[in-house]
Every structure is written in C-alpha cells, then in structure tokens.
Amino acid sequence: MKIVKLTEATRAEALAKLIGRNPSAYEEYEKTVRAILEDVRREGDSAVLRYTEKFDGVHMTADAMRVTEEEIRDAYAQLDDSLIEVMKRAADNIRVYHEKQKRTSWITTREDGAILGQKITPVAVSGCYVPGGRAVYPSSVLMNIVPAKVAGVGRIIMMTPPGKDGHAAAAAVVAADIAGADEIYKAGGAQAIAAMAYGTETIPQVDMITGPGNIFVALAKKACFGVTGIDSVAGPSEILVIADSTADPRYVAADLLSQAEHDPMASAILLTTDEKLAQAVLQEIEEFLTVLSRKDIIRRSLDDYGYIFLGDTLQDLIDAANTIASEHLEILTEDPWKVMTGIRNAGAIFLGSYSSEPLGDYFAGPNHILPTNGTARFFSPLGVDTFTKKSSIISYSREALKSVHKDIELFAEAEGLTAHANSIRVRFEGEED
C-alpha cells in the first residue's frame, strides 16, 4: 500500500483494476459451471449428490440432505449461549430496520371511473445460499433470511455445504433457525444454486436466490438469472474511507484492515487531503500487521488493491468516492453529515469515528449484503424489496376509455400495430364521437 497523488489518471487506473475483479470476468470457469447446471437440471438429486461427493468429499443420500430437527438441536448445543443471545439481538435489530422498508399496495380513482394502482406481493419461495469451508458467517444468514421473512415470503430455504462429518456448520444452522428459515439443506457450490433454480426431487424450485459464494457460486447465479431471480453477482469486499486531519489514524488503519482480511482480492482505499494522516495510517497498518491473525491475506490485499489517495480538496475526495462507488464508505471528517450529502454512489455509508464498518456487518440492522465492483452506481443493498414484486392495476370504465380511445388508436397505428388499435376500436364500433 502506498500513497498516490489523486488525479484523473490515477483514479481511472485504480478503478480499472478494481473492476477487473468482477466475477463476470472469469470466463474460464463458465464452461464448468454450465456443465454442473445442466447436469442438475436433467438429473436432479443424483447430480447434486454426485457433485457433493466430488467437491465436498461427503457421500450422502437424498434423505440426508435436509437438516433434521435433531440436527438443529445439536447445533444449538455446540454453541455458547452468549453467542446465541448475540445472534438473537442482532436478528431483532435487522428485523426492526427492515420493517421500515415494507411498502403497501395502493389504489387511486378518478371521477370518470378509471382506477389505477400497484399491488405488492412477496415471492412465494426464496433460497438463501451460505458458503461453507474455513469461514462460516452466521451474520450473512441473518442478513439474507430476516428481510425475506419481513417481506412475507411463504417458504424460505437455506442451502449450505456439509462438512466432512456430513453436517452443516452449527453456527449457520442456528442463525437460520433464529432468522426463521423453513428448511435447511446440505449442498453447496454451483450444484446448490442449480438445485434451487430448477428444483429437484428433494429441493424446491425458488423464485429468488440470495447470498454470497465463491466464483463458481457467483457464475452459477449469473447463469440462472432469468430462470430465477438473484440479488446480485457479488465480487470481493471493499472499503473506502474519506478522512481529513481530524481523523484518528489508528481508527482509519483498523477500519481499512477490517475488509482487507476477507480476501486477497478485497480492496481498501483511503481518500484524504492530509499527507500527515496518510503517513500515520501507513505506520499504524504496519503495527497492526504484527498482531493480526490473517496478516498474509491482508498483505496481499493491500499490495494489490490497497490505495491511499491524496487529494487537494474535500470535493476531490467526494468526486473520487462517487466514481469508485464502494461497497462500504466511511466518512471520518470534521462534518461527516455534510460530506454525506455529496455522496451519490455507495452501498452503505458509515458516519463518524464510532460507526466503523463491522458495526454494519454484525449488529446495527441495515443489511450487509451490498453492491460491489462499482455497481452501487445502480444497485441497492439487499432488503425487503429484493423479495417482493410489483403488479400494476388498471381498470377503466367505458366512460374513461371513450374519452381517450382515439388517442390510443392513433398511437398504436403510428407504431404499425393495427391489432392493438383494433382492440380499442371494436369497443366503440358504430359510434360517432
């Protein structure tokens, strides 16, 4: 990680490098993913079980894929009561926040008998994918399932890879139970995404798939979009910090490292006008790296995707932040709320010295499933809207239609769609306007 002067050229160079991490760029894996999807589509459970044995090293039957009530009880027994209580409190915070996002259907009427409206309906079945392996994130389970529950989804399933013992990770199972999942299945990777997208003898077809995963999961979600809905094609984690001379360099360094530890491809960027702060942050980072457990991952992340940009003005920093459109944006300035008004593109915005990014990851309530790779320019965090759909309502009386039928016929004929025009015209045949 080094200090770089913020210019249009350096900003563009960094942006190109960051966007290059997008899962959509990994075309060499797509052939493998599509073969898995097609096998599951044609063969159902047998393909899922075959790939589970191949990739996870676990042989199981179709009946064993679903987590039983006994397994759920065993999962609770494996966790400390204190962690269970923290998960419950976090779930409550997430639920309260997402309740504010709920929208209602509406109807409006006119005196001529025209009725227009919008009907909000939750999807019938949603599927949450939870990665396995070395890192299990029960916080992501809560973030995916609680909004679906708040939205009113009737059936919520979770899929997660089995461990070598044939069981799902206890923390993920408990989090799913707390959040309100109806069913939990043991399968991972692209085969799990395919099972949810197409349905199998055991696993129901879902209307929406959410949740993070590796490159194979990301590409499988991308390929299944259209067969089912997806939240996004997620890329590596990102943090961007805007800081001025009032910021504590130790806080800034700690927050940058909180995301760099996720993945060698994670990005951590500091935008500042203060060179003294920049130098102090570098020093604090080196000190932290002597004690943090994932220092090798952090070092690779900072070497490849870590930047400290020095800008001339605060507006330069705001403009750069809007161009980068980071997943997480922290504002550690004298007046963070004023700076926030200039931000257009960010997944989640954290204001002030005591609103560090992990607060959002675990506990505050807003969702931590956020747009990455610059997609905050047009995507939003996962939320209640992810699990609902909208239907337009149109009901015209004869009087209301008669007053506009000539306009509609003219419009349709201008587009060469005479059957469209005729569909309106036949309702007023033989009448003189």
C-alpha positions in Angstrom: 0.0 0.0 0.0 1.4 3.3 -1.0 0.5 7.0 -1.1 -0.6 8.2 -4.5 -1.5 11.7 -5.7 -5.2 11.8 -6.7 -5.6 12.7 -10.3 -7.9 11.7 -13.1 -5.3 9.3 -14.4 -4.6 7.6 -11.0 -8.3 7.4 -10.2 -9.0 5.7 -13.6 -6.1 3.3 -13.2 -7.4 2.2 -9.7 -11.0 1.9 -11.0 -9.9 -0.3 -13.9 -8.0 -2.6 -11.5 -10.9 -2.8 -9.1 -13.5 -3.6 -11.8 -11.2 -6.3 -13.1 -12.0 -8.4 -10.0 -15.7 -8.7 -11.2 -16.7 -12.4 -11.2 -18.1 -11.9 -14.7 -14.6 -11.6 -15.9 -13.7 -15.2 -15.1 -14.8 -16.7 -18.3 -12.6 -19.8 -17.9 -14.8 -21.1 -15.2 -18.1 -20.7 -17.0 -17.9 -23.9 -19.0 -17.5 -25.9 -15.8 -20.4 -24.1 -14.2 -22.7 -24.6 -17.1 -22.0 -28.3 -17.2 -22.9 -28.6 -13.5 -26.1 -26.6 -14.0 -27.2 -28.7 -16.9 -26.5 -32.0 -15.0 -28.6 -30.8 -12.1 -31.4 -29.6 -14.4 -31.5 -33.0 -16.1 -30.7 -35.4 -13.2 -31.9 -33.6 -10.1 -30.9 -35.1 -6.7 -28.5 -37.6 -8.2 -26.4 -34.9 -9.8 -26.4 -32.8 -6.6 -25.3 -35.8 -4.5 -22.6 -36.7 -7.1 -21.1 -33.2 -7.0 -21.3 -33.1 -3.2 -19.2 -36.2 -3.0 -16.8 -34.9 -5.6 -16.3 -31.4 -4.2 -17.0 -31.8 -0.5 -15.9 -35.3 0.0 -19.2 -36.4 1.6 -21.3 -39.3 0.5 -24.9 -38.9 1.4 -28.4 -40.0 0.3 -31.2 -37.6 -0.8 -33.0 -38.1 2.5 -29.9 -36.9 4.4 -29.7 -33.6 2.5 -32.4 -31.9 4.7 -31.3 -30.8 8.1 -33.5 -32.5 10.7 -34.9 -31.1 13.9 -32.5 -33.2 15.9 -29.6 -31.7 13.9 -30.9 -28.2 14.7 -31.0 -29.1 18.4 -27.4 -30.5 18.2 -26.3 -27.3 16.5 -27.6 -25.2 19.4 -25.8 -27.5 21.9 -22.5 -26.9 20.1 -22.6 -23.1 20.5 -22.0 -20.9 23.6 -25.2 -19.4 25.0 -23.6 -16.0 24.8 -23.2 -16.2 21.0 -26.7 -17.5 20.6 -28.0 -14.5 22.5 -25.9 -12.1 20.4 -27.3 -13.6 17.2 -30.9 -13.2 18.6 -30.2 -9.5 19.4 -28.7 -8.9 16.0 -31.7 -10.6 14.3 -34.0 -8.3 16.3 -32.1 -5.2 15.1 -32.1 -6.4 11.5 -35.9 -7.2 11.7 -36.7 -3.7 13.1 -34.7 -1.9 10.5 -36.2 -3.9 7.6 -39.7 -3.5 8.9 -39.3 0.2 8.0 -38.7 -0.8 4.3 -42.1 -2.5 3.8 -44.3 -0.9 1.2 -48.1 -1.2 0.8 -50.2 -1.7 -2.3 -52.1 1.4 -3.4 -55.2 2.3 -5.5 -56.2 5.7 -6.9 -59.5 6.5 -8.6 -60.9 9.2 -10.9 -64.4 10.6 -11.2 -64.7 9.1 -14.8 -64.4 5.6 -13.4 -60.7 5.0 -14.1 -58.9 3.0 -11.4 -55.1 2.7 -11.2 -52.9 1.1 -8.6 -50.0 -1.1 -7.7 -50.1 -4.5 -5.9 -47.1 -5.5 -3.8 -46.6 -9.3 -3.5 -43.8 -11.3 -1.9 -42.2 -14.1 -3.9 -43.6 -17.5 -2.9 -40.2 -19.3 -2.2 -36.8 -17.8 -1.6 -33.5 -19.6 -1.3 -30.5 -18.4 0.7 -27.1 -19.7 -0.1 -24.5 -19.8 2.7 -20.8 -20.7 2.0 -19.0 -23.4 4.0 -15.4 -24.2 4.2 -13.0 -22.5 6.5 -15.1 -19.4 7.1 -18.7 -19.6 8.2 -20.7 -16.3 8.5 -23.9 -16.6 10.6 -24.2 -12.8 10.2 -24.9 -13.3 6.5 -27.5 -15.9 7.3 -29.4 -13.4 9.3 -29.0 -10.7 6.7 -30.4 -12.9 3.9 -33.3 -14.6 5.7 -34.7 -11.9 8.1 -35.6 -9.5 5.2 -37.3 -12.4 3.3 -39.3 -13.1 6.5 -40.3 -9.5 6.9 -41.3 -9.3 3.2 -43.8 -12.1 3.9 -42.1 -14.9 1.8 -44.1 -18.0 2.4 -41.3 -20.6 2.2 -37.7 -19.8 2.9 -34.9 -22.4 2.4 -31.2 -22.3 3.1 -28.5 -24.3 1.4 -25.0 -24.7 2.7 -22.3 -27.3 2.1 -21.8 -30.2 4.5 -18.6 -30.5 6.5 -16.5 -33.7 6.3 -18.7 -35.2 9.0 -21.8 -34.8 6.8 -23.3 -32.0 9.0 -23.9 -28.3 8.2 -21.9 -25.7 10.3 -23.6 -25.3 13.6 -23.4 -21.5 13.6 -25.1 -21.3 10.2 -27.9 -23.7 11.2 -28.6 -21.9 14.5 -28.6 -18.5 12.7 -31.1 -19.9 10.1 -33.4 -21.2 12.8 -33.3 -17.8 14.6 -34.0 -15.9 11.4 -37.0 -18.1 10.5 -35.8 -20.4 7.7 -38.4 -23.1 7.0 -36.0 -25.7 5.6 -32.2 -26.2 5.6 -30.4 -28.4 3.0 -26.8 -29.6 2.9 -25.4 -28.9 -0.5 -23.0 -26.2 -1.8 -21.4 -24.7 -4.8 -22.9 -24.3 -8.3 -24.9 -27.5 -7.8 -26.8 -25.9 -4.9 -27.6 -22.9 -7.0 -28.8 -25.1 -9.8 -30.9 -27.2 -7.4 -32.7 -24.0 -6.2 -33.1 -22.6 -9.7 -34.5 -25.7 -11.3 -35.8 -27.7 -8.4 -35.1 -31.4 -7.7 -37.0 -34.3 -6.2 -36.0 -33.0 -2.7 -35.1 -29.3 -3.1 -37.9 -26.9 -4.1 -37.6 -24.5 -7.0 -37.3 -21.0 -5.7 -38.2 -17.6 -7.1 -35.3 -15.7 -5.6 -31.7 -16.7 -4.7 -29.6 -14.6 -2.4 -26.4 -14.9 -0.6 -22.6 -14.8 -1.3 -20.3 -17.5 -2.5 -17.1 -18.3 -4.4 -16.5 -17.8 -8.1 -18.5 -20.9 -9.0 -21.5 -19.8 -7.0 -21.3 -16.3 -8.4 -21.2 -17.5 -12.0 -24.0 -20.1 -11.3 -26.2 -17.3 -10.0 -25.4 -15.2 -13.1 -26.2 -18.1 -15.4 -29.5 -18.9 -13.6 -30.8 -15.3 -13.7 -34.0 -15.4 -15.8 -34.9 -18.9 -14.6 -35.0 -17.4 -11.1 -34.3 -14.0 -9.6 -31.0 -13.2 -7.9 -29.8 -10.5 -5.6 -26.6 -9.7 -7.4 -23.3 -11.2 -8.8 -21.2 -10.3 -5.8 -17.5 -9.5 -6.0 -14.8 -9.2 -3.4 -15.3 -7.0 -0.4 -14.5 -3.3 -0.5 -14.0 -0.4 1.9 -13.3 3.3 1.1 -12.6 5.8 3.8 -12.8 9.6 3.4 -10.8 11.2 6.2 -9.4 14.7 7.0 -6.9 15.9 9.6 -9.4 15.4 12.4 -9.5 11.6 11.9 -7.7 9.3 14.2 -5.1 7.4 12.1 -5.4 4.3 14.3 -9.1 4.1 13.7 -8.6 4.6 9.9 -6.0 1.9 9.7 -8.1 -0.6 11.8 -11.1 0.0 9.5 -9.2 -0.5 6.3 -7.8 -3.8 7.6 -11.3 -5.0 8.6 -12.1 -5.5 5.0 -8.6 -6.4 3.7 -8.7 -9.6 5.8 -11.6 -11.0 3.9 -9.8 -12.0 0.7 -6.6 -11.3 -1.2 -8.8 -9.6 -3.8 -10.6 -7.3 -1.3 -9.9 -3.6 -1.7 -9.1 -1.0 1.0 -8.8 2.6 -0.1 -8.2 5.8 1.9 -9.0 9.2 0.4 -7.6 12.2 2.3 -6.3 15.7 1.9 -3.8 15.3 4.8 -0.4 13.8 4.0 0.5 13.6 7.7 -2.6 11.5 8.3 -1.7 9.3 5.3 1.8 8.6 6.7 0.4 7.9 10.2 -2.1 5.4 8.8 0.6 3.5 7.0 2.6 3.3 10.2 -0.5 2.1 12.1 -1.2 -0.6 9.5 2.3 -2.0 9.9 1.9 -2.2 13.6 -1.4 -3.9 13.3 0.0 -6.5 10.9 2.4 -7.7 13.6 -0.6 -9.0 15.7 -3.5 -9.8 13.3 -4.1 -13.4 12.6 -4.8 -13.0 8.8 -1.9 -10.8 8.1 -0.8 -12.8 5.0 -4.2 -12.3 3.4 -4.2 -8.6 4.4 -0.8 -8.0 3.0 -1.7 -9.5 -0.4 -4.9 -7.4 -0.5 -3.2 -4.2 0.4 -0.3 -4.9 -2.1 -2.7 -5.5 -5.0 -5.8 -3.5 -4.2 -4.9 -1.0 -1.4 -4.6 2.7 -2.2 -4.0 5.9 -0.2 -5.0 8.8 -2.4 -4.0 12.4 -1.6 -6.5 15.0 -2.9 -6.3 18.7 -3.0 -9.8 19.4 -1.7 -12.6 17.6 0.1 -14.6 17.9 -3.1 -11.9 16.0 -4.9 -12.4 13.1 -2.4 -16.2 13.2 -2.8 -15.9 13.0 -6.6 -13.4 10.1 -6.4 -15.7 8.3 -4.0 -18.6 8.7 -6.4 -16.6 7.3 -9.2 -15.4 4.3 -7.3 -18.8 3.6 -5.8 -17.5 1.4 -3.0 -19.5 -1.3 -1.2 -18.6 0.3 2.2 -17.9 4.0 2.6 -16.7 5.5 5.9 -16.6 9.3 6.4 -14.3 10.4 9.2 -14.2 14.1 8.8 -15.0 17.2 10.9 -18.5 17.3 9.5 -19.3 13.8 8.1 -23.0 14.6 7.6 -22.2 17.5 5.3 -19.8 15.2 3.3 -22.5 12.6 3.1 -24.9 14.9 1.2 -22.4 14.9 -1.7 -22.3 11.1 -1.9 -24.3 9.5 -4.7 -22.8 6.1 -5.0 -22.1 3.8 -2.1 -23.6 0.5 -0.8 -23.5 1.6 2.9 -22.4 4.9 4.4 -20.8 5.0 7.9 -20.6 8.4 9.6 -18.2 9.4 12.3 -15.5 7.8 14.4 -17.7 5.3 16.2 -19.6 3.9 13.2 -16.9 1.5 11.9 -17.8 -0.9 9.2 -18.1 -4.1 11.4 -21.0 -2.4 13.2 -23.0 -2.7 10.0 -21.6 -6.2 9.3 -23.0 -7.7 12.5 -25.4 -5.6 14.6 -26.8 -2.2 13.7 -29.6 -3.5 11.5 -29.0 -2.3 7.9 -28.2 -5.1 5.5 -24.6 -6.0 4.9 -25.3 -7.7 1.5 -24.2 -4.7 -0.6 -23.4 -3.9 -4.2 -19.7 -4.4 -5.2 -17.4 -3.6 -8.1 -18.9 -0.2 -8.7 -22.4 -1.5 -9.0 -23.5 0.9 -6.2 -24.0 3.3 -9.1 -27.2 1.4 -9.9 -27.8 -1.3 -7.3 -29.0 -1.1 -3.7 -28.4 -3.2 -0.6 -30.4 -6.4 -0.2 -33.7 -5.7 1.6 -37.4 -6.3 1.7 -37.8 -5.1 -1.9 -35.5 -7.9 -3.0 -38.2 -10.4 -2.0 -41.2 -8.6 -3.4 -42.6 -7.8 -6.8 -45.0 -5.2 -8.1 -48.0 -5.7 -10.3 -49.7 -2.7 -12.0 -53.5 -2.5 -11.7 -55.6 -0.9 -14.4 -59.4 -0.7 -14.5 -61.2 1.8 -16.9 -64.9 2.4 -17.1 -66.5 2.7 -20.6 -66.7 6.4 -20.0 -63.0 6.7 -19.1 -61.9 4.7 -22.2 -64.2 6.5 -24.5 -62.6 9.8 -23.8 -59.1 8.6 -24.8 -59.8 5.7 -27.3 -58.9 7.9 -30.4 -55.6 8.8 -28.8 -54.7 5.1 -28.2 -55.7 4.1 -31.7 -53.6 6.8 -33.2 -50.5 5.8 -31.1 -50.9 2.1 -32.0 -51.3 2.8 -35.7 -48.2 5.1 -35.7 -46.3 2.0 -34.4 -47.8 -0.2 -37.1 -49.7 -2.3 -34.6 -53.1 -2.4 -36.1 -54.3 -5.2 -33.9 -53.6 -3.1 -30.9 -55.6 -0.2 -32.4 -58.4 -2.6 -33.3 -58.6 -4.0 -29.7 -59.6 -0.5 -28.7 -61.7 0.4 -31.7 -64.1 -2.6 -31.6 -65.4 -1.3 -28.2 -66.8 1.8 -29.9 -67.9 0.4 -33.3 -70.8 2.3 -34.9 -70.5 5.2 -32.5 -70.0 8.8 -33.6 -67.6 10.9 -31.4 
